[in-house]
């Protein structure tokens, strides 16, 4: 899956009321979204800074057994 440069631009965009997200943080968020098939991404913020990105991946199981993509190292 490729990242959407428009989405990256929106994440990094600033205006009078928003703070700029550092490029490396935006890349980590996009990498997390791109790597997950089913699940959720939670971004933890303290003092107006992203301090943690949590990924919860769901594994879909069908009746013939687990259907899971290969684990990444």
C-alpha positions in Angstrom: 0.0 0.0 0.0 1.4 3.4 -0.9 0.9 6.5 1.2 -1.3 9.3 -0.1 0.8 12.5 -0.5 -2.4 14.5 -0.1 -3.0 13.0 3.3 0.6 13.6 4.3 0.2 17.2 3.2 -3.0 17.6 5.3 -1.4 16.1 8.4 1.6 18.4 8.1 -0.4 21.5 7.1 -0.7 24.3 9.5 -3.1 27.3 9.9 -3.7 29.9 12.6 -5.2 27.4 15.0 -3.2 24.3 14.4 0.3 23.2 15.3 2.6 21.6 12.8 3.3 17.9 13.2 7.0 17.1 12.7 7.5 15.2 9.4 9.0 12.1 11.1 5.9 11.8 13.4 3.6 12.2 10.4 5.6 9.5 8.6 5.3 7.1 11.6 1.5 7.7 11.6 1.2 7.0 7.9 3.5 3.9 8.2 1.2 2.6 11.0 -1.9 3.2 8.9 -0.4 1.6 5.8 0.8 -1.5 7.6 -2.5 -2.5 9.3 -5.2 -4.4 7.4 -7.9 -4.5 10.2 -7.8 -2.8 13.5 -7.1 0.7 14.9 -4.4 3.3 15.4 -4.4 5.4 18.6 -2.2 8.5 18.8 -1.3 9.5 22.4 -0.6 13.2 23.0 0.9 14.9 26.1 1.6 18.6 26.3 0.6 19.2 22.6 3.1 16.6 21.4 2.6 13.1 20.0 4.4 10.8 22.4 3.0 7.4 21.4 1.4 5.6 18.5 -0.5 2.4 19.4 -1.5 -0.1 16.8 -4.1 -2.8 17.4 -4.4 -5.2 14.6 -7.4 -7.5 14.3 -7.0 -11.0 12.9 -10.0 -12.3 10.9 -10.6 -16.0 11.5 -12.8 -18.1 9.1 -14.2 -21.5 9.7 -11.3 -23.3 8.0 -8.8 -21.8 10.4 -6.9 -18.6 11.0 -6.4 -16.4 8.0 -3.4 -14.3 8.9 -0.8 -12.6 6.8 2.9 -13.4 7.5 4.4 -11.7 10.5 6.8 -8.9 9.7 10.2 -8.9 11.4 
